[in-house]
């Protein structure tokens, strides 16, 4: 889910696979869930990503083919960007991403 600056909250579906890898995204307005609408394209085709909500945005971590990158959806511009300098040590696909409070892992901060 991502929260736009105007107050709308959207459910986000991004990437995927339908006979080929996809780079599109779709959004569902949770205040008026009539239909999914086209969202911003990802910078590249991918599927099997991990995803996590952080504040008003969402992050896609890794994905096919064993990507080590993280994409962030900017709710103000409604565009995806790659989180620079924060690549995974090992590329991943078909995994889980979990947001964890840094108090649980203080050695990582």
C-alpha positions as a Markdown table, in Angstrom:
| # | Residue | x | y | z |
|---|---|---|---|---|
| 1 | Unk | 0.0 | 0.0 | 0.0 |
| 2 | Unk | 1.2 | 3.5 | -0.8 |
| 3 | Unk | -0.2 | 6.8 | 0.4 |
| 4 | Unk | -0.3 | 9.7 | -2.0 |
| 5 | Unk | 0.3 | 13.3 | -0.7 |
| 6 | Unk | -3.4 | 14.1 | -1.4 |
| 7 | Unk | -4.5 | 11.4 | 1.2 |
| 8 | Unk | -5.5 | 8.6 | -1.1 |
| 9 | Unk | -4.2 | 5.1 | -0.2 |
| 10 | Unk | -3.5 | 2.6 | -3.0 |
| 11 | Unk | -2.9 | -1.1 | -3.1 |
| 12 | Unk | 0.0 | -1.7 | -5.6 |
| 13 | Unk | 0.6 | -4.7 | -7.9 |
| 14 | Unk | 3.9 | -4.5 | -9.7 |
| 15 | Unk | 5.8 | -6.6 | -12.2 |
| 16 | Unk | 4.7 | -10.2 | -12.6 |
| 17 | Unk | 4.7 | -12.9 | -15.3 |
| 18 | Unk | 2.1 | -13.7 | -17.9 |
| 19 | Unk | 4.0 | -15.7 | -20.5 |
| 20 | Unk | 6.8 | -13.1 | -20.2 |
| 21 | Unk | 8.2 | -10.9 | -17.5 |
| 22 | Unk | 6.2 | -7.6 | -16.9 |
| 23 | Unk | 7.3 | -4.1 | -16.0 |
| 24 | Unk | 3.9 | -2.4 | -15.5 |
| 25 | Unk | 2.1 | -1.7 | -12.2 |
| 26 | Unk | -1.5 | -1.3 | -11.3 |
| 27 | Unk | -3.1 | 0.7 | -8.5 |
| 28 | Unk | -6.4 | 0.2 | -6.6 |
| 29 | Unk | -7.7 | 3.3 | -4.8 |
| 30 | Unk | -8.7 | 1.9 | -1.3 |
| 31 | Unk | -11.2 | 4.8 | -0.7 |
| 32 | Unk | -13.1 | 4.0 | -4.0 |
| 33 | Unk | -12.2 | 0.5 | -5.0 |
| 34 | Unk | -14.1 | 0.4 | -8.2 |
| 35 | Unk | -11.3 | -0.8 | -10.5 |
| 36 | Unk | -7.6 | -1.2 | -10.9 |
| 37 | Unk | -5.9 | 1.6 | -12.9 |
| 38 | Unk | -2.5 | 1.7 | -14.6 |
| 39 | Unk | 0.3 | 2.8 | -12.4 |
| 40 | Unk | 3.9 | 3.8 | -13.2 |
| 41 | Unk | 6.1 | 1.3 | -15.1 |
| 42 | Unk | 9.1 | -0.3 | -13.3 |
| 43 | Unk | 12.5 | 0.6 | -14.7 |
| 44 | Unk | 12.9 | -3.0 | -15.8 |
| 45 | Unk | 10.9 | -6.2 | -16.2 |
| 46 | Unk | 10.8 | -8.5 | -13.1 |
| 47 | Unk | 8.7 | -10.9 | -11.0 |
| 48 | Unk | 9.1 | -12.9 | -7.8 |
| 49 | Unk | 10.1 | -9.8 | -5.9 |
| 50 | Unk | 9.9 | -9.3 | -2.1 |
| 51 | Unk | 7.8 | -6.3 | -1.2 |
| 52 | Unk | 7.5 | -4.2 | 2.0 |
| 53 | Unk | 5.6 | -1.1 | 3.0 |
| 54 | Unk | 7.6 | 1.6 | 4.7 |
| 55 | Unk | 5.7 | 4.8 | 5.8 |
| 56 | Unk | 3.8 | 6.1 | 2.8 |
| 57 | Unk | 5.7 | 4.1 | 0.2 |
| 58 | Unk | 6.5 | 0.6 | -0.9 |
| 59 | Unk | 9.7 | -1.1 | -1.8 |
| 60 | Unk | 10.3 | -4.0 | -4.2 |
| 61 | Unk | 13.4 | -6.0 | -3.2 |
| 62 | Unk | 15.3 | -8.4 | -5.6 |
| 63 | Unk | 13.2 | -10.4 | -8.1 |
| 64 | Unk | 13.8 | -12.4 | -11.3 |
| 65 | Unk | 16.5 | -12.9 | -12.5 |
| 66 | Unk | 18.2 | -12.9 | -9.1 |
| 67 | Unk | 18.3 | -9.2 | -8.8 |
| 68 | Unk | 20.2 | -7.5 | -6.0 |
| 69 | Unk | 18.4 | -4.1 | -6.4 |
| 70 | Unk | 15.6 | -2.4 | -4.5 |
| 71 | Unk | 13.0 | -0.2 | -6.1 |
| 72 | Unk | 11.1 | 2.5 | -4.2 |
| 73 | Unk | 7.7 | 4.0 | -5.3 |
| 74 | Unk | 7.7 | 7.7 | -4.7 |
| 75 | Unk | 4.1 | 8.7 | -3.7 |
| 76 | Unk | 4.6 | 12.3 | -4.7 |
| 77 | Unk | 5.8 | 11.7 | -8.3 |
| 78 | Unk | 4.2 | 8.2 | -8.6 |
| 79 | Unk | 7.4 | 6.9 | -10.1 |
| 80 | Unk | 9.8 | 4.1 | -9.3 |
| 81 | Unk | 13.5 | 4.6 | -8.7 |
| 82 | Unk | 16.3 | 2.3 | -7.8 |
| 83 | Unk | 17.8 | 2.7 | -4.3 |
| 84 | Unk | 21.4 | 3.4 | -5.2 |
| 85 | Unk | 24.3 | 2.0 | -3.1 |
| 86 | Unk | 22.0 | -0.4 | -1.2 |
| 87 | Unk | 22.3 | -3.6 | -3.3 |
| 88 | Unk | 21.8 | -7.0 | -1.7 |
| 89 | Unk | 25.0 | -9.0 | -1.2 |
| 90 | Unk | 23.3 | -11.8 | -3.1 |
| 91 | Unk | 20.6 | -11.4 | -5.7 |
| 92 | Unk | 17.3 | -13.0 | -4.8 |
| 93 | Unk | 14.0 | -14.1 | -6.3 |
| 94 | Unk | 11.0 | -16.0 | -4.8 |
| 95 | Unk | 11.8 | -14.6 | -1.3 |
| 96 | Unk | 10.2 | -12.7 | 1.5 |
| 97 | Unk | 11.0 | -9.1 | 2.6 |
| 98 | Unk | 10.1 | -8.0 | 6.1 |
| 99 | Unk | 10.4 | -4.5 | 7.6 |
| 100 | Unk | 11.9 | -4.9 | 11.1 |
| 101 | Unk | 12.4 | -2.2 | 13.8 |
| 102 | Unk | 16.1 | -1.4 | 14.1 |
| 103 | Unk | 15.8 | -1.8 | 17.9 |
| 104 | Unk | 15.6 | -5.6 | 17.2 |
| 105 | Unk | 18.9 | -5.5 | 15.3 |
| 106 | Unk | 20.9 | -2.5 | 16.7 |
| 107 | Unk | 24.1 | -3.8 | 15.2 |
| 108 | Unk | 22.7 | -3.1 | 11.7 |
| 109 | Unk | 22.1 | 0.6 | 12.3 |
